[in-house]
Amino acid sequence: PLVPSDNHPDYKCQAFIGNRVADKIESNAIDLNVRYTPFFTDPLLSSPVRINFSDTKTVGCRADGNPEATVRIEDPNSVGLSTSPISHALYTFESVTYDKAGDYKCVAVNIIDSIERIRVLPFKVIIQDRPNMVNASTIRFDFLSFFTIRITWESPNDKFNEINKYELRFTSPSSIPSSFSIQPV
């Protein structure tokens, strides 16, 4: 195939009548433009998305399609939070409150032969409290390297009748921990 600047390959058929290059017959170029409904290629998120109360977290999704898809993220009321004409959308949850919990979706849309083609990728957002109670039976210590320790545990979330999962990671270039972070898992 010969690929011009618009990324639509031109194909030609060639036939050889003899053993010489001069005995070649070649067809006119044919431009193939395969059109297809969008599909999600790199969701940039996994469901459920867990966010600690009052934290900030960015989620996103990416789709491929021809023609190129418009991608948006919608809240539980199907209100578009983020729209991008460039095949991916990002949305940042800022200073999260409990009312942001719910079922969200990434929506990719393109139009083929005047028909709107839609793909939907649902994801759930869970808002969890910072840990204030730890069940000792759920604590796990993992020594990831000589100076990196990961501690994971679970805590009940009475507001949503769920179990929150947390991770605390200590990392230091010396034997005394110099940094840590608590993240939802």
C-alpha positions as CSV (number, residue, x, y, z in Angstrom):
1,P,0.0,0.0,0.0
2,L,1.0,3.6,-0.6
3,V,0.0,5.8,2.4
4,P,-0.6,9.5,1.6
5,S,-0.7,12.2,4.2
6,D,-4.5,11.7,5.0
7,N,-3.7,8.1,6.3
8,H,-6.0,6.5,3.8
9,P,-3.9,3.9,2.0
10,D,-3.9,3.6,-1.8
11,Y,-3.8,0.0,-3.1
12,K,-2.7,-1.1,-6.5
13,C,-2.8,-4.5,-8.1
14,Q,0.3,-5.6,-10.1
15,A,0.7,-8.6,-12.4
16,F,3.9,-9.8,-14.2
17,I,3.5,-11.4,-17.6
18,G,7.1,-12.4,-17.9
19,N,10.3,-12.4,-15.9
20,R,11.2,-8.8,-16.5
21,V,10.1,-5.7,-14.6
22,A,9.1,-4.2,-17.9
23,D,6.5,-6.9,-18.3
24,K,4.5,-5.6,-15.4
25,I,0.8,-4.5,-15.6
26,E,-0.5,-2.2,-12.8
27,S,-4.0,-1.1,-12.0
28,N,-5.1,2.4,-11.0
29,A,-4.8,3.2,-7.3
30,I,-7.8,2.4,-5.1
31,D,-8.4,4.5,-1.9
32,L,-9.8,2.3,0.9
33,N,-11.4,4.2,3.7
34,V,-12.8,1.7,6.3
35,R,-15.3,3.4,8.5
36,Y,-16.2,1.8,11.9
37,T,-18.1,2.5,15.1
38,P,-16.0,3.7,18.0
39,F,-14.5,1.4,20.5
40,F,-12.7,2.1,23.7
41,T,-9.0,1.5,23.4
42,D,-7.6,2.8,26.7
43,P,-10.2,3.5,29.4
44,L,-7.7,5.2,31.7
45,L,-9.9,4.0,34.6
46,S,-11.1,0.8,36.2
47,S,-14.5,0.4,37.8
48,P,-15.2,1.1,40.5
49,V,-13.3,4.3,40.9
50,R,-12.6,4.9,44.6
51,I,-12.0,8.5,45.8
52,N,-11.4,9.6,49.3
53,F,-13.8,12.3,50.6
54,S,-12.5,15.8,49.8
55,D,-9.7,14.5,47.5
56,T,-9.2,15.3,43.8
57,K,-9.0,12.6,41.1
58,T,-8.9,12.7,37.3
59,V,-10.6,9.9,35.2
60,G,-10.7,9.5,31.5
61,C,-11.3,7.3,28.5
62,R,-10.1,7.0,25.0
63,A,-11.8,5.7,21.9
64,D,-10.9,4.9,18.3
65,G,-13.2,5.2,15.4
66,N,-13.4,6.3,11.7
67,P,-14.6,8.9,11.4
68,E,-12.9,10.1,14.6
69,A,-15.2,9.8,17.6
70,T,-16.3,12.6,20.0
71,V,-15.8,11.3,23.5
72,R,-17.6,12.6,26.7
73,I,-18.0,11.6,30.3
74,E,-21.5,11.8,31.7
75,D,-22.7,11.9,35.3
76,P,-25.5,9.7,36.8
77,N,-28.1,12.1,35.3
78,S,-26.6,11.8,31.8
79,V,-25.2,15.4,31.9
80,G,-22.0,15.7,29.9
81,L,-19.1,16.7,32.2
82,S,-16.4,16.7,29.6
83,T,-16.5,16.5,25.8
84,S,-13.5,16.2,23.5
85,P,-13.5,16.0,19.7
86,I,-10.0,14.3,19.8
87,S,-10.9,10.7,20.8
88,H,-10.4,11.1,24.5
89,A,-12.0,12.8,27.4
90,L,-10.8,13.6,30.9
91,Y,-12.8,14.8,34.0
92,T,-11.4,15.9,37.3
93,F,-13.4,15.3,40.5
94,E,-12.3,18.2,42.8
95,S,-12.8,18.4,46.5
96,V,-15.1,15.4,46.3
97,T,-18.3,15.2,48.4
98,Y,-20.6,12.2,48.9
99,D,-23.1,13.4,46.3
100,K,-20.5,12.7,43.5
101,A,-20.9,8.9,44.1
102,G,-22.9,7.0,41.4
103,D,-22.9,5.4,38.0
104,Y,-21.0,7.4,35.4
105,K,-20.2,6.6,31.8
106,C,-17.8,7.3,29.0
107,V,-19.7,7.8,25.7
108,A,-18.0,7.7,22.3
109,V,-20.0,8.9,19.2
110,N,-19.3,9.1,15.5
111,I,-21.5,9.4,12.4
112,I,-21.4,6.9,9.6
113,D,-23.7,7.4,6.6
114,S,-25.9,9.9,8.6
115,I,-26.4,7.4,11.4
116,E,-25.0,8.2,14.9
117,R,-22.9,5.3,16.2
118,I,-22.6,5.2,20.0
119,R,-20.5,3.1,22.4
120,V,-20.9,3.4,26.2
121,L,-18.4,2.4,28.9
122,P,-20.0,2.5,32.3
123,F,-18.1,3.0,35.6
124,K,-19.0,3.4,39.2
125,V,-17.6,6.1,41.5
126,I,-17.4,5.3,45.2
127,I,-16.7,8.1,47.7
128,Q,-15.1,6.8,50.8
129,D,-14.2,8.3,54.2
130,R,-10.6,8.6,55.3
131,P,-10.0,5.6,57.5
132,N,-11.0,6.0,61.1
133,M,-11.4,2.4,62.0
134,V,-9.3,-0.6,60.9
135,N,-10.3,-4.2,61.2
136,A,-7.1,-5.9,62.4
137,S,-7.9,-9.1,60.5
138,T,-7.7,-7.2,57.2
139,I,-4.2,-5.6,57.6
140,R,-1.6,-6.8,55.2
141,F,2.1,-5.9,55.1
142,D,4.1,-6.2,51.9
143,F,7.8,-5.5,51.7
144,L,8.1,-4.4,48.1
145,S,11.8,-3.6,48.4
146,F,14.4,-2.9,51.1
147,F,13.0,0.6,51.8
148,T,9.5,0.3,50.5
149,I,6.7,-1.1,52.6
150,R,3.0,-1.3,51.6
151,I,0.3,-1.7,54.2
152,T,-3.3,-2.4,53.0
153,W,-6.4,-2.7,55.0
154,E,-10.2,-2.5,54.9
155,S,-12.7,-0.3,56.8
156,P,-16.5,-0.4,56.8
157,N,-18.3,2.5,55.1
158,D,-21.6,2.9,56.9
159,K,-22.9,5.7,54.5
160,F,-22.9,3.3,51.5
161,N,-22.9,-0.1,53.3
162,E,-19.7,-1.1,51.6
163,I,-16.1,-1.9,52.6
164,N,-13.5,0.7,51.8
165,K,-10.0,-0.5,50.8
166,Y,-6.9,1.5,51.6
167,E,-3.2,1.4,50.9
168,L,-0.4,3.1,52.8
169,R,3.0,3.1,51.2
170,F,6.3,4.0,52.9
171,T,9.2,4.7,50.6
172,S,12.6,6.1,51.7
173,P,16.2,6.1,50.3
174,S,17.4,5.5,53.8
175,S,16.3,3.3,56.7
176,I,13.9,6.1,58.1
177,P,10.7,6.6,56.1
178,S,10.7,10.0,54.5
179,S,7.3,10.0,52.6
180,F,4.0,8.2,52.7
181,S,0.6,8.5,51.1
182,I,-2.8,6.9,51.8
183,Q,-4.7,6.0,48.6
184,P,-8.0,4.2,48.0
185,V,-7.4,0.9,46.4
